[in-house]
Protein backbone atom coordinates (compact mmCIF):
# COMPACT_ATOMS: atom_id res chain seq x y z
CA UNK A 1 0.00 0.00 0.00
CA UNK A 2 1.16 3.47 -0.74
CA UNK A 3 -0.40 6.81 0.07
CA UNK A 4 0.67 9.60 -2.25
CA UNK A 5 -0.16 12.11 0.52
CA UNK A 6 2.56 10.63 2.72
CA UNK A 7 0.42 8.74 5.25
CA UNK A 8 2.10 5.94 7.19
CA UNK A 9 0.98 2.33 6.85
CA UNK A 10 -0.56 2.53 10.33
CA UNK A 11 -2.62 5.59 9.36
CA UNK A 12 -3.83 3.87 6.18
CA UNK A 13 -4.85 0.77 8.12
CA UNK A 14 -6.74 2.83 10.71
CA UNK A 15 -8.60 4.64 7.94
CA UNK A 16 -9.56 1.28 6.37
CA UNK A 17 -10.38 -0.33 9.75
CA UNK A 18 -7.62 -2.92 9.24
CA UNK A 19 -4.65 -4.21 11.16
CA UNK A 20 -1.26 -4.28 9.49
CA UNK A 21 -1.23 -8.06 9.89
CA UNK A 22 -4.46 -8.19 7.82
CA UNK A 23 -2.38 -7.11 4.82
CA UNK A 24 -0.41 -10.35 4.83
CA UNK A 25 -2.04 -13.61 3.84
CA UNK A 26 0.42 -15.81 5.72
CA UNK A 27 0.30 -13.74 8.92
CA UNK A 28 -0.44 -15.79 12.05
CA UNK A 29 -3.89 -15.48 13.54
CA UNK A 30 -2.49 -13.67 16.54
CA UNK A 31 0.80 -12.46 17.92
CA UNK A 32 0.43 -15.00 20.72
CA UNK A 33 0.14 -17.87 18.23
CA UNK A 34 3.17 -16.57 16.35
CA UNK A 35 5.24 -16.27 19.53
CA UNK A 36 4.20 -19.78 20.55
CA UNK A 37 5.22 -21.17 17.15
CA UNK A 38 8.60 -19.38 17.40
CA UNK A 39 9.08 -20.67 20.97
CA UNK A 40 8.35 -24.27 19.89
CA UNK A 41 10.74 -23.97 16.95
CA UNK A 42 13.51 -22.59 19.17
CA UNK A 43 12.95 -25.32 21.76
CA UNK A 44 13.23 -28.00 19.05
CA UNK A 45 16.49 -26.41 17.85
CA UNK A 46 17.88 -26.31 21.41
CA UNK A 47 16.92 -29.96 21.96
CA UNK A 48 18.63 -30.94 18.72
CA UNK A 49 21.77 -29.07 19.78
CA UNK A 50 21.73 -30.73 23.23
CA UNK A 51 21.27 -34.17 21.66
CA UNK A 52 24.16 -33.54 19.27
CA UNK A 53 26.36 -32.30 22.13
CA UNK A 54 25.46 -35.36 24.21
CA UNK A 55 26.36 -37.58 21.27
CA UNK A 56 29.73 -35.88 20.86
CA UNK A 57 30.37 -36.25 24.60
CA UNK A 58 29.54 -39.96 24.50
CA UNK A 59 31.83 -40.42 21.48
CA UNK A 60 34.65 -38.52 23.20
CA UNK A 61 34.29 -40.57 26.38
CA UNK A 62 34.22 -43.83 24.42
CA UNK A 63 37.32 -42.78 22.52
CA UNK A 64 39.14 -41.72 25.70
CA UNK A 65 38.29 -45.01 27.41
CA UNK A 66 39.49 -47.00 24.39
CA UNK A 67 42.70 -44.94 24.26
CA UNK A 68 43.49 -45.60 27.94
CA UNK A 69 42.64 -49.32 27.68
CA UNK A 70 44.71 -49.77 24.52
CA UNK A 71 47.82 -48.36 26.19
CA UNK A 72 47.88 -50.88 29.04
CA UNK A 73 50.75 -53.37 28.89
CA UNK A 74 52.72 -51.56 26.17
CA UNK A 75 56.47 -52.11 26.05
CA UNK A 76 57.96 -48.60 26.14
CA UNK A 77 61.61 -49.63 26.39
CA UNK A 78 62.34 -48.62 22.78
CA UNK A 79 60.46 -45.31 22.86
CA UNK A 80 62.18 -41.96 22.52
CA UNK A 81 61.61 -39.33 25.17
CA UNK A 82 59.49 -37.31 22.74
CA UNK A 83 57.18 -40.24 22.02
CA UNK A 84 56.94 -41.04 25.72
CA UNK A 85 56.08 -37.42 26.55
CA UNK A 86 53.43 -37.32 23.81
CA UNK A 87 51.82 -40.54 25.04
CA UNK A 88 51.84 -39.38 28.65
CA UNK A 89 50.24 -36.06 27.66
CA UNK A 90 47.56 -37.84 25.61
CA UNK A 91 46.87 -40.29 28.44
CA UNK A 92 46.61 -37.42 30.92
CA UNK A 93 44.02 -35.67 28.70
CA UNK A 94 42.01 -38.86 28.26
CA UNK A 95 42.14 -39.60 31.98
CA UNK A 96 41.08 -36.04 32.85
CA UNK A 97 38.05 -36.34 30.52
CA UNK A 98 37.03 -39.68 32.04
CA UNK A 99 37.57 -38.42 35.59
CA UNK A 100 35.49 -35.28 34.95
CA UNK A 101 32.62 -37.46 33.71
CA UNK A 102 32.97 -39.68 36.79
CA UNK A 103 32.80 -36.65 39.08
CA UNK A 104 29.79 -35.28 37.21
CA UNK A 105 27.92 -38.54 37.77
CA UNK A 106 28.36 -38.14 41.54
CA UNK A 107 26.72 -34.73 41.60
C-alpha positions, -999 to 999 in steps of 0.1 A, spaced: 0 0 0 12 35 -7 -4 68 1 7 96 -22 -2 121 5 26 106 27 4 87 53 21 59 72 10 23 68 -6 25 103 -26 56 94 -38 39 62 -49 8 81 -67 28 107 -86 46 79 -96 13 64 -104 -3 97 -76 -29 92 -47 -42 112 -13 -43 95 -12 -81 99 -45 -82 78 -24 -71 48 -4 -103 48 -20 -136 38 4 -158 57 3 -137 89 -4 -158 120 -39 -155 135 -25 -137 165 8 -125 179 4 -150 207 1 -179 182 32 -166 164 52 -163 195 42 -198 206 52 -212 172 86 -194 174 91 -207 210 84 -243 199 107 -240 170 135 -226 192 129 -253 218 132 -280 190 165 -264 179 179 -263 214 169 -300 220 186 -309 187 218 -291 198 217 -307 232 213 -342 217 242 -335 193 264 -323 221 255 -354 242 264 -376 213 297 -359 209 304 -363 246 295 -400 245 318 -404 215 347 -385 232 343 -406 264 342 -438 244 373 -428 225 391 -417 257 383 -450 274 395 -470 244 427 -449 243 435 -456 279 426 -493 277 447 -498 245 478 -484 262 479 -509 290 507 -534 289 527 -516 262 565 -521 260 580 -486 261 616 -496 264 623 -486 228 605 -453 229 622 -420 225 616 -393 252 595 -373 227 572 -402 220 569 -410 257 561 -374 266 534 -373 238 518 -405 250 518 -394 287 502 -361 277 476 -378 256 469 -403 284 466 -374 309 440 -357 287 420 -389 283 421 -396 320 411 -360 329 381 -363 305 370 -397 320 376 -384 356 355 -353 350 326 -375 337 330 -397 368 328 -367 391 298 -353 372 279 -385 378 284 -381 415 267 -347 416 
